[in-house]
Amino acid sequence: MPNLLMLDMQMKIKLCPYEDTCIGKTNTCWENTMTDLHAKPIIDNKFWIVEKDGAKFATLRKDEDNRFVMSNELGIKIYDNKESLTKQFGKEFFVAKILKESNDSQPNEIHGYPTSTDPHNAMFDIKRKLPLFTKSGDSKSLYCAGYYVIKFDKGWVKSFCPKLITLQRYDYKGPFKTELEMKQVLSNVSK
């Protein structure tokens, strides 16, 4: 079995690409500049993507012996424990920064069909079986909620919440509640 200390020395990760050629470097200069790394969990407590300024920098995995192995195209470095990682990269290293998307709520709907905006003046056209809405309270332009495929002169096109006048002028199929349903119908009519 190889000596683990020797293995650790051979597998040193280069966190700075200029580490070998830098004239004014110190033994710890790369440590001082690489504290802006964050580990984003992929498999809970086993595998992380290490990011620097939001871009992938390296991967980090936890071995069976509870040591951490960080690797990138520049090399590999083994850390004995979690504390050694947080000592080098800061207390925030394992803190996952999850940004909420602006549209984290349920999509707007009319009669079970999604809409592209907050709907106003919701109604249902019984004759055409279309869920209709306007985009503002005083608007007169009607939009159809849901997904559609519309046959224009050049062929079938997918559409989300088209204007009612467009569906009155062209052949269409829909409404569909999901994009997947719409894509299935589009593939059938495009043949």
C-alpha positions as CSV (number, residue, x, y, z in Angstrom):
1,M,0.0,0.0,0.0
2,P,1.5,3.4,-1.0
3,N,2.4,5.9,1.7
4,L,-0.5,8.3,1.9
5,L,1.7,11.2,2.9
6,M,3.8,10.6,-0.2
7,L,0.7,10.3,-2.4
8,D,-0.6,13.6,-1.0
9,M,2.6,15.3,-1.9
10,Q,2.6,14.0,-5.4
11,M,-1.0,15.0,-6.1
12,K,-0.8,18.7,-5.2
13,I,-3.5,20.7,-6.9
14,K,-2.4,23.9,-8.6
15,L,-5.0,26.4,-7.6
16,C,-3.1,29.1,-9.5
17,P,-2.0,28.4,-13.1
18,Y,1.1,30.6,-12.6
19,E,2.2,28.8,-9.4
20,D,5.2,27.3,-11.0
21,T,6.4,30.3,-13.0
22,C,5.4,33.3,-10.8
23,I,8.5,35.3,-10.0
24,G,7.1,37.2,-6.9
25,K,5.2,34.3,-5.4
26,T,5.3,33.2,-1.8
27,N,4.5,29.7,-0.5
28,T,1.0,30.8,0.3
29,C,0.1,33.4,-2.4
30,W,-2.4,31.1,-4.2
31,E,-4.2,30.4,-0.9
32,N,-4.7,34.1,-0.4
33,T,-6.3,34.6,-3.8
34,M,-8.5,31.5,-3.9
35,T,-10.8,32.2,-0.9
36,D,-13.7,33.1,-3.2
37,L,-14.5,29.4,-3.9
38,H,-17.8,27.8,-3.0
39,A,-18.7,24.1,-3.0
40,K,-22.1,23.5,-4.6
41,P,-23.5,20.1,-3.4
42,I,-24.4,17.6,-6.2
43,I,-24.7,14.4,-4.1
44,D,-25.4,15.3,-0.4
45,N,-22.3,15.0,1.7
46,K,-20.4,13.1,-1.1
47,F,-19.8,15.2,-4.2
48,W,-19.6,18.9,-5.0
49,I,-18.9,21.2,-7.9
50,V,-16.4,23.9,-6.7
51,E,-17.2,27.3,-8.3
52,K,-15.2,30.5,-8.5
53,D,-17.2,33.5,-9.4
54,G,-20.1,31.3,-10.5
55,A,-18.0,29.2,-13.0
56,K,-16.9,25.6,-12.4
57,F,-13.4,25.5,-11.1
58,A,-13.0,22.0,-9.8
59,T,-14.8,18.9,-8.4
60,L,-14.7,17.8,-4.8
61,R,-15.5,14.4,-3.5
62,K,-15.5,12.7,-0.1
63,D,-13.6,9.4,0.0
64,E,-14.5,6.3,2.0
65,D,-11.9,7.4,4.6
66,N,-13.6,10.8,5.1
67,R,-10.9,12.7,3.3
68,F,-11.8,15.2,0.6
69,V,-10.3,15.1,-2.9
70,M,-10.4,18.3,-5.0
71,S,-9.4,18.0,-8.6
72,N,-9.3,20.1,-11.8
73,E,-7.3,20.3,-15.0
74,L,-4.3,21.6,-13.1
75,G,-4.1,18.7,-10.6
76,I,-5.4,17.0,-7.4
77,K,-5.2,18.0,-3.8
78,I,-6.3,15.9,-0.8
79,Y,-7.7,17.4,2.4
80,D,-7.7,15.4,5.6
81,N,-11.1,16.8,6.8
82,K,-13.7,19.4,6.3
83,E,-12.1,21.8,8.7
84,S,-8.9,21.9,6.5
85,L,-11.1,23.0,3.6
86,T,-12.9,25.7,5.5
87,K,-9.6,26.9,7.0
88,Q,-8.1,27.4,3.5
89,F,-11.2,28.6,1.7
90,G,-13.2,30.2,4.4
91,K,-16.3,29.4,6.6
92,E,-18.6,30.1,3.7
93,F,-17.0,27.4,1.5
94,F,-19.7,24.7,2.0
95,V,-22.6,27.2,2.2
96,A,-24.8,26.6,-0.8
97,K,-26.0,29.9,-2.3
98,I,-29.3,29.1,-3.9
99,L,-30.8,32.0,-5.8
100,K,-34.5,32.0,-6.1
101,E,-35.8,32.6,-9.6
102,S,-38.1,35.5,-10.1
103,N,-40.8,33.2,-11.2
104,D,-40.8,30.8,-8.4
105,S,-44.6,30.8,-7.9
106,Q,-47.1,28.7,-9.7
107,P,-47.7,29.8,-13.3
108,N,-50.7,32.1,-13.9
109,E,-53.6,30.1,-15.1
110,I,-57.1,30.5,-16.6
111,H,-59.4,27.5,-16.6
112,G,-56.4,25.2,-16.0
113,Y,-54.3,26.6,-18.9
114,P,-51.1,28.6,-18.3
115,T,-50.7,32.2,-19.2
116,S,-47.7,34.3,-20.1
117,T,-48.6,37.1,-17.7
118,D,-50.9,38.0,-14.9
119,P,-54.3,37.5,-16.6
120,H,-57.1,40.1,-16.4
121,N,-60.7,39.8,-17.6
122,A,-60.6,36.0,-17.7
123,M,-63.4,34.4,-19.8
124,F,-64.1,31.2,-21.7
125,D,-65.2,31.1,-25.3
126,I,-67.7,28.2,-25.2
127,K,-68.1,28.1,-29.0
128,R,-64.4,27.7,-29.8
129,K,-63.5,26.2,-26.4
130,L,-60.8,28.7,-25.7
131,P,-59.7,30.2,-22.4
132,L,-59.3,34.0,-23.0
133,F,-57.8,36.9,-21.1
134,T,-56.3,40.3,-21.5
135,K,-52.9,41.5,-20.3
136,S,-54.3,44.5,-18.4
137,G,-57.6,45.5,-16.9
138,D,-58.4,48.1,-19.6
139,S,-57.0,46.2,-22.7
140,K,-59.2,45.1,-25.5
141,S,-56.8,42.7,-27.1
142,L,-57.7,39.1,-26.2
143,Y,-55.1,36.4,-25.7
144,C,-55.7,32.6,-25.6
145,A,-54.2,30.8,-22.5
146,G,-52.2,27.7,-23.1
147,Y,-50.0,26.2,-25.8
148,Y,-51.1,25.9,-29.5
149,V,-49.8,24.9,-32.9
150,I,-50.8,27.2,-35.6
151,K,-50.6,26.5,-39.4
152,F,-49.2,29.6,-41.2
153,D,-48.4,29.7,-44.9
154,K,-44.9,28.2,-44.3
155,G,-46.1,25.4,-42.0
156,W,-47.0,24.6,-38.5
157,V,-45.5,26.7,-35.7
158,K,-45.7,26.4,-31.9
159,S,-47.2,29.2,-29.9
160,F,-47.7,30.1,-26.3
161,C,-50.7,32.5,-25.5
162,P,-51.3,33.7,-29.0
163,K,-53.8,36.5,-29.7
164,L,-57.3,35.4,-30.4
165,I,-57.3,37.2,-33.8
166,T,-54.4,34.9,-34.9
167,L,-56.4,31.8,-34.1
168,Q,-59.4,33.3,-36.0
169,R,-57.3,33.8,-39.1
170,Y,-55.3,30.5,-39.2
171,D,-55.9,26.8,-38.6
172,Y,-54.7,25.7,-35.2
173,K,-54.7,22.8,-32.7
174,G,-55.1,23.4,-29.0
175,P,-55.2,24.6,-26.3
176,F,-52.8,22.3,-24.5
177,K,-51.9,22.5,-20.8
178,T,-48.3,21.6,-21.2
179,E,-45.5,22.3,-23.7
180,L,-44.9,18.6,-24.0
181,E,-48.5,17.9,-25.3
182,M,-48.1,20.8,-27.8
183,K,-44.8,19.4,-29.1
184,Q,-46.3,15.9,-29.5
185,V,-49.1,17.3,-31.6
186,L,-46.7,19.5,-33.6
187,S,-44.6,16.5,-34.4
188,N,-47.7,14.6,-35.7
189,V,-49.0,17.5,-37.9
190,S,-45.5,18.3,-39.2
191,K,-45.1,14.8,-40.8
